[in-house]
Amino acid sequence: MGGSSRNPPNDSLGEKQQASPVNSSAQTLDSQSESAPHKTEKEEAIRRACDLRDFDGLVSYATSEGGFLNDDLRRLAWPILLRCDTDVEDSEFVSWEDLPSHKDEDQVQLDVNRSFVYYPQCAEDELSSKKDELSVLIRKGLRKYPMLCYFQGYHDIVQVLLLVLGGQQAVPAVTQISLFRIRDYMLPSLSPALKHLQLIPAIIEKADPALREHLAEIRPFFALAATLTLYAHDIQEYSDIARLFDFLLATEPVISIYLFAAIILSREKELLEIPVDEPEMLHFTLSKLPQPLNLDGLISHAMQLFNEYPPESLPFGAWKKISQNSVLKSSRDPFATQTREEAVRLFEKQTRELQNEELKEKALAFLWSNRRTIGSVVVTIFIGAVSIWIKRKGFDTPVWASLARFKSALHRYGWL
């Protein structure tokens, strides 16, 4: 398994290019197509659902057009969806500075230094203050749960929570999203994340076999950066990523995979126009999110795909290959009562699974690279054992001749 601070393959999470940020003070979805009276009604309904902790109602509003509409409502709804609305005192992190430094803190600081590229628009001193807040927020969580491995792009997720919720509310939210939403990505290896990606071609196979055949030679690594960071690395508009988080926090973790499948399906015409003998162009196209993003349409399509082709129905055994300890399976009901201690135990179980898988792969690689020598030794021992058995049974010499011919055949096929 790789080191604790992991870089995705093929520089999927390369440094972002500088772009003009948007103003954080006006980063709501007031430009949505809904009428003002309709919005007012929905705002009141969302507030009522928050007061009642009505999960079904909040899911309905999060998946409908416009999501939670603005950050004031998100500050009410997101902690409820993450099951940390009663845990805003930050009490368990009061003495976090006394805890040992996490092994990945150097990488954390490197990423924090290049954070807030696209948003918010603010003065340099305010931006520096936000980076300090972000660094503290990440280090608090990692020191409290040192088994979690930081990955490049994690800061993209955390900065969204920081900007929406503020420093105090974001602390328990970061812990919850780490343990119950993206836990698989904080393991010592990225191999579970790569297994998640194998669900994408399985979904495409069910929804559009022709497109799946066209993309048959393209491995789904193109989706790693987006799914690993809950799309926060790739989406440049604050209003878009905040609205998308409404949806992702209101649904089970596997939905983010269905969302990427919906994105691929929305580009069917464009992808089919690229010849199959240009895999680099196909991979490049798939690795970039389309612009502009029709988020409400994609969200609706992702939910449709999930309802029509639930994970258990997917071909290629894609779902069976996901560990039972994976966050995708243990958080099928994201609002079920589950303690952080239980999440840590699942994390530890999956870590042991990864260690066993690594040992198995090493053993198989060793056996394959030494197959001739090992085959010779095994066959020699086998023939010797059979010879002793025959001799004890008193069988006649033609059997010995057969063994000699058997050994000669093994030589001829390269096993001895």
N, C-alpha and C positions, 0 to 999 in steps of 0.2 A: 504494500500500500504506500501511497505517496506521503509526503510530509503534511504537516497539519495545516499550513497555509497554502492552499492549493490553487494552481492556475489551470483553468479549463484548457483542453486541447485546442490547437489551431487558433491561438490568440483570440478566442471568442469574446473576451472581455478586455479588449485593448483600450487604451486611454481614449476618452471621448474627445472629439474635436470641439473647439470653442464655438459657442453659438450665442446669439443675442437672447438673454434671459427675459422672462416675463415678470411683470410686477406682482409680487406675492400678496400685496394688500388687496388685490382685486382678482385673486385666482379662485373664482367660483365658476359655476356653470350657469350663470345668469344669461348667457348667450344662447342657451338651448332653445329649441323651437317651441317649448310649452308656453302657453299664455300666462300672464302674471296671475290672474285669479286661480288658474289651475295649479300654479306653483304654490300659491299661498295655502290652498287646500292640502296639497301634498306635504308641505312643511308642517302644518298642524298635525296631519296624520302621522308623520314620522316622529314628531315630538310625543304624541300620545303613545305610540308603539315603544318609544324609549322609556317613558314613564312606567309602562306596564311590563317592560322587559319582554315584549312580544316578539320572539325570534321569528316566527312565521311571517309576521307583518313586516319586520325589518328586511327579511330575505326578499319578500315581494317588492318592496320599495327599492332595494339595492339592485335588483335585476330588471326593473322597469326603466323606461326612458329617463335619462338624467341622473339616475342613482339617488344619492342623498342631497343633491342640489348644491350644497355649500358647506364650507368648513365648520360653521357653527353647529350644523346638524351632525357632521362627522364626529365632532368632539363628543357628542352624546352617544352616537350609534357605534362607532368603532370599538370603544372599550367594552361595550355590551357584547358585540359579536366575538371579541377576543376573550370574553369572560374575565375581564380585569377591571370592571367598572367600580368594584368595591375595594380595589387595591391601588389607590392613587397616593397613599401617604409615603411611599418609597421607604418604608421602615426597614425592610430587609436589606436595603442597600446603603444604610446610613454609614456604616464603617467599611465601605467597599475599598477605600484607599489603603486600609490595613491588610487587605488580602494580597497574596502573592501575585506578581505580574503574570499575565497570560503569555504563553510562548509566542503568540502571533501579534503582539502589540506593535512591533516595529512595522509590520505590513499594514496594520490598521492605520497607523499614522501616515504612511505613504499614500494610502487611498483617501484618507480624510483631506490631505493637502490638495487633492485634485477633485474634491467634491463640489457640489452646488454649481456645476458647469452651466446648466441651462436655466436654472431658477434658484433662488429668487433674485430680483433686481434690487440691489441695495448698495449702500456705501461700503467701501473697503473695510472699515473698522467693524461694521455690523456683520459683514461676511466672515471676517476673522473670528468674531465672537460665536457665530453659528458653527463654524468648524470646531472650535473648542468644545461647544456643547455636544456636537456629534461624536467627537473623540471620547469624551467622558461617558456618553450614553452607551457606546459600543463596549468600552472597557469595563464598565460596571457589569454588564451582562456576562461577558467572557470570564471575568474574575469570579463571579458568583457561580458560574457553571463552567469550570475550566476544561471539562471533557469536550465541550463544543469546539469545533475547529472553524476558525474564520476562513471565509473564502472571498476572493476578490469579486466585488459586486454586492457583497452584503451591506456595505455602507450605503449603496443606492436605495435599498429597502428601508434602512433605518432613517435616512434623511427625509423620506416621505412621511414617516410616522412623526418625526420631530417637527416638521413644518406644519403638519395638520394638528397634532395634539399638544405641542409644546413640551418643554423638557421634562416636567414632572409627570404628566400623564403618559408620556412616551416610554418611561422606564419599564413599567409592568407590561406594556403593550409589546415592546421589543422582546421581552422574555417569553411571552405567550406565542408570538409569531415564530420565534426560534424553536421552541419546544413542540409546538402543535401544528405548524404549517410548513416549515422548511427544515425540519430536523434532519431529514435524509441528506440534505446538502451540507450539513455541518459535521458529518462523519469523517473519519480519517482518510476516506477514499471517495472519489467521485463516481465509482462504479454504480452505486444505486441510482444516481442521477441519470446515468447513461441508460440504465434499465427503464427509467421513467420515459425516456425519449422513444424507446421501442414501441410504446403505446401509440405513437403518432401514425406510423405506417399502418398499424392494425386498424385504427379508426378510419383512415383514408381508404383502406381496402374495403371496409363495410360501406362507406358512404359513396365512393367513386372509384370502382375497380380500374377503370381506364386510366385515370390520373395516377393511381397507385402503380400501375404497370409502367407508365411513363417515367416515374421516379424510382423505379425498382433498384437502380444501381446507386442511388444517393442515400447514404446513411444519415440518420436524423440528427447528426451533431450540430447542424445549422441552428437548431432550436435551443441549444444549451444556454447561451447568454440570456435570452429572453426568459425562459422558464426558471432558470437558476435564481434570477433576481426579481421574479414576479413582474417582469417587463419594465422595471424601474430603470434599468440600464439603457434601454432602447427608446423609450418614449420621452420626448423632449418637452412636451407641454405639461405644465403642472396640472392644469385643469383635467387633462386626459388621464394622467396617472392617478390622480386623486379619485376620479370617477371610476377608473378600473379597479382600484383597491376596494371601493364600495362593493363591487361584484365579487372579487376574490375573497374578501374577508367574510362574505355572507354565504359562501359555498364551500364544499369540501375541497381539500388540496388538489385532488386529481383534475379538477375543473380547469386549472391553468394549462394542462396538457390538451384538453379538449379545445380550449381557446386557440391554441396554436394550430390545431388541425383545422379549425374554422377559418383561420387566416389563410392557410394553404388552399383550402377549397374555394375561398373567395377569389383566388388568383388563378383559377383553373385555365382560363383562356390564355393568359400571359405565359404560364408555365408550359402549356402544350405547344406554344409557338417556338419554344427553345428546343432544338434537336437533342435527342437523347445522347448523341455522340459529343455533346458539349457539357459534360458533367460539371466542369468548373463554373460555367455560367449558371447552370441550374442551382448549384450550391450557393453561389453568390447571391442570386435572386432570392432564394429561400431564407437566407440569413439576414436579410434586411426587411424590416417591417414596411408594408405599403404606406404610402403617404398620399392623401390624408387617411387617417384611420377612422373608419365608420364604427366607433366603439359600440354604440347601441345595437347596430346590426350584427356585429361579431358576437356580442354577448348573447343575443337572442339565438344565433345559430349554434353557439357552443352549448347552450342549454338543450337545444333540440337534439344535437348529436349525442349528448350525454343521456338523454331520455330514450332515444331510439336505439343507441348502441352502448348500454352500460358496460363498465369495465369487464364484468364477468363474461360477457358475450363476445369479446374481441378475439380475433383469430391469432394464429401463430403462438398460442400459449403465452401471449405478452403479459397478461395479468397474473398468471400463475408464477411467472418468474420474479414477481415482486415479493419481497420478504414479508412474512406475516407481521414482522415487527416494524415494517415501514410505516411512515406517517400517512402514506396513501391508503393503507388498510386500517390502521388503528384510529384514524380520524375520519372515518366514513360519516359519522355524525359529529360535525365540528362543535356542536353545542352540548354534547354529552358531558356529564361530570367526570372529569379525569384530572388527577392531581399531577403536579409537576414531578413529584417523586415517581409516579408511574411512567411518565414520559422519559425520565432519566433511565429507568430500568429498561425500557424498550430500546433506548439508545445504546445502552451497554450490551444488550443481547445482540443487537444488529452489528455492533462493533466486533463482537466475538465471531459472528457469522462471517464477517469480512476477513477476519484473521484466518479462520478455517479455510475459506475459499482461496486465500492467498497461498496457504501451505499446500493445498490440493493442487493448485496450478503449478507451483514450483516442483512438486513431486512428479506430476505428469510430464512437465517439461524435461525433468531429469531422466525419467524413464524413456521418453521419446529420443532424446539425444544419445542415450546409451543403450538403445534397444537391441543392437546386435550383440554387444557383450552380455547384457542381461539375458537375452534370449538364449544365448549359448549356454550360460550357466544354468538357467532354469531347465532347458531341455536335457542337459547332461545329468542333472539331478533326477529328472523324471525318468530317463532311460535307466539310470542306475537303480532306482527304486523298483521299476518294473522288472529289471533283470534279476534282482534279489527275489522278488515275488515269484517269478517263473521258476527260478532254481529251486525254491522251497517247495513249489507245487510239483516239481519233477516233470515239467513239460519237455517235449522233444525238441531237437535242434531246429526244425523249420521255423519255429517261432523266433528263435534267435536270428535267423536269416531275415525274417520280416522286420525285426527291429533294426537290423543293419540297413535295409532298404529305406526304412523310415528316416533314419539318420542321414542317409545320402540325399534324400529328397530335401531335408531341411537345409543341408549345405547348398543344394542347387538353387533354392529360393532365397538364400542370403540370411537365413536365421541362425546359422552356425558359422 
